[in-house]
Amino acid sequence: MLESVLDKKVIDYLKKNSVYFFKTIASNRAGIPDIICCVNGKFKAIELKTTSKQSDLQKLEQVKIEKSGGQYLLLYHTDNWKEILSAYLLK
């Protein structure tokens, strides 16, 4: 599956569940997560992957987000991606 297909599925899921989010298109920093959410006052970041691995810059952004009290999910396309995403949003 292409990452763009997973991206659309995740965005549709977030919309269906009335989650505040935005899709990052381009930024002035490499490694920024694909989707930024706010759920129950919590900052949540989602990095989508299908086959590739998390880059070093993405790992660095994950550390920065988590050190700041935010939450970060590296979401791979698997048969149970919806369950993983749902559990993450409830944290």
C-alpha positions as CSV (number, residue, x, y, z in Angstrom):
1,M,0.0,0.0,0.0
2,L,1.2,3.5,-0.8
3,E,1.7,5.9,2.1
4,S,-0.8,8.3,0.5
5,V,-3.5,5.6,0.7
6,L,-2.8,5.1,4.4
7,D,-2.8,8.9,4.8
8,K,-6.3,9.2,3.3
9,K,-7.6,6.3,5.5
10,V,-6.2,7.9,8.7
11,I,-7.6,11.3,7.8
12,D,-11.0,9.9,7.0
13,Y,-10.9,8.0,10.4
14,L,-10.0,11.2,12.2
15,K,-12.7,13.2,10.5
16,K,-15.3,10.5,11.2
17,N,-14.4,10.6,14.9
18,S,-14.4,14.4,15.1
19,V,-10.7,14.7,16.0
20,Y,-9.1,18.1,15.6
21,F,-6.1,17.6,13.3
22,F,-4.1,19.0,10.5
23,K,-2.0,17.4,7.9
24,T,1.5,18.8,7.5
25,I,2.3,19.5,3.9
26,A,5.6,21.2,4.0
27,S,7.5,22.8,6.8
28,N,10.7,24.6,7.3
29,R,12.0,21.6,9.3
30,A,12.6,18.1,8.0
31,G,11.3,15.2,10.2
32,I,8.0,16.9,11.2
33,P,5.2,14.2,11.7
34,D,2.6,13.7,9.0
35,I,-0.4,14.6,11.1
36,I,-0.8,16.8,14.2
37,C,-3.8,16.3,16.5
38,C,-5.2,17.7,19.7
39,V,-7.4,15.2,21.6
40,N,-8.8,16.1,25.1
41,G,-6.2,18.9,25.4
42,K,-3.3,16.6,24.5
43,F,-0.8,17.2,21.7
44,K,-0.5,14.1,19.5
45,A,1.7,13.5,16.5
46,I,1.3,10.7,14.0
47,E,4.0,9.6,11.6
48,L,2.7,7.3,8.9
49,K,4.7,4.5,7.3
50,T,4.0,1.7,4.9
51,T,7.4,0.1,4.2
52,S,10.1,2.6,5.0
53,K,11.7,3.1,8.4
54,Q,11.7,6.2,10.6
55,S,14.5,8.6,9.5
56,D,17.0,10.0,12.0
57,L,15.4,13.4,11.8
58,Q,12.0,11.9,12.5
59,K,13.4,10.1,15.5
60,L,14.8,13.4,16.7
61,E,11.5,15.1,16.3
62,Q,9.8,12.3,18.3
63,V,12.3,12.8,21.1
64,K,11.6,16.6,21.1
65,I,7.8,16.1,21.1
66,E,7.9,13.5,23.9
67,K,10.3,15.6,26.0
68,S,7.8,18.5,25.7
69,G,5.0,16.3,27.0
70,G,3.4,15.5,23.7
71,Q,2.6,12.0,22.4
72,Y,4.0,10.5,19.2
73,L,2.7,7.5,17.2
74,L,4.7,5.7,14.5
75,L,1.8,4.1,12.6
76,Y,2.6,1.4,10.1
77,H,0.0,0.0,7.8
78,T,-1.1,-3.3,9.4
79,D,-4.4,-5.2,9.4
80,N,-5.1,-3.6,12.8
81,W,-4.0,0.0,12.2
82,K,-7.5,1.3,13.2
83,E,-7.3,-0.4,16.6
84,I,-3.8,1.0,17.2
85,L,-4.8,4.5,16.2
86,S,-8.0,4.3,18.3
87,A,-6.1,3.2,21.4
88,Y,-3.5,5.9,20.9
89,L,-6.2,8.6,20.6
90,L,-7.7,7.5,23.9
91,K,-4.3,7.7,25.9
